[in-house]
Amino acid sequence: MIEPLRKLESYEEYLKIKSVYWDVDKEEFVWLDTRLLPFEEVYRRTRDYNRVAKAIKTLEIRGAPAIGVSAAYGMALAARYSQAKTVEDLLKDLETAYNILKNTRPTAFNLFWALDRVMKKARETANSSTDPDKVRESVLTEAATIHLEDVESNIQIGRHGAKLIDNGDIILTHCNTGALATSGFGTALGIIRYAWYEGKKIKVITTETRPVLQGARLNVWELKKEGIPFTLITDGMPGIVFRNNMADMAIVGADRIILTGHTANKIGTYMVALAAHDNDKPFYVAAPTSTIQETWNPDDIVIEIRDPEEVRTILGRYRLTLEDVDVYNPSFDITPPRYITAIITEKGIAYQPFGKTIPKLLKR
């Protein structure tokens, strides 16, 4: 077994939920299909990187860190099951897989970060060896290293962020940022999980997170498994929750952060930030530094527009309105930095002004 996969076993106490992983014995990639939760727990497995791409695109796998790790393992599948006999042909197969995987979700920056890392490692190995099997091993090792780093960074995010939570606090969160959105621990929900493990008597308020209900389905599933007390609300309720002092803070995740502190997260996050700001409540963003795009221009953030049927129906099963209704369905919105109290990463916490503190954080 390669070293990063061996080391992952030492984090079993933190990985009560395995959202994505590499099956060492069968040499397959495995993931928990989040579309079926909370009613069914179904694990999928494959040896085909095209199937991984489909899983990312259709939200079987979702959450920026989980997407990045899964794409990296998709590249490992492409390398392992390529019929290439030469390094040159293997690199061509990897480039094909790279292009297919990178066109699955446009906003999650971890996707591109992970794919670029794996491709770079493959090319470096190819430059020093004519053995395609060495390239194959290097690709799997890099993918497993990305997986390991995600678990370790999630735990560090939890450790840093839990310091901001006092015993008795009530935390409002939006979308799912827990084990199901990462490699098994979480970012924003990982902070909540870490504070709970410390023995703090906390409570959570989660939005349902329309249109595909990541809060109502996935947060509910995770929080119930952990035994953490929670209340479910609709996406339009954070304003009155903060107004009535029913929550002490908001902690959310991010699919992309830029150097100015602008953050792209699940649609509705901007409205949570406005509600928190107007009621003098802290609004925290939690994400690994792999989510940070080194640009100063908010226009560089690509916002994914998804299928209108997600809005016209509930999970494609129950129709809510007329079939021909015009729909605008952006999957993310952008929260300006002026509404963000702090950004919590594995390297520490960045406070205002983010234009200075985020670059310093990246250098650590």
PyMOL commands that set and color helices and strands:
alter all, ss='L'
color gray80, all
select helices_A, chain A and resi 3-11+34-36+49-57+64-80+87-102+109-128+132-162+179-181+188-197+214-226+238-243+269-278+289-291+298-300+309-312+337-339+354-362
alter helices_A, ss='H'
color red, helices_A
select strands_A, chain A and resi 20-23+28-32+43-46+170-173+203-207+230-233+249-252+256-258+263-266+283-286+292-293+313-314+318-319+332-335+342-345+348-351
alter strands_A, ss='S'
color yellow, strands_A
deselect
rebuild
show_as cartoon
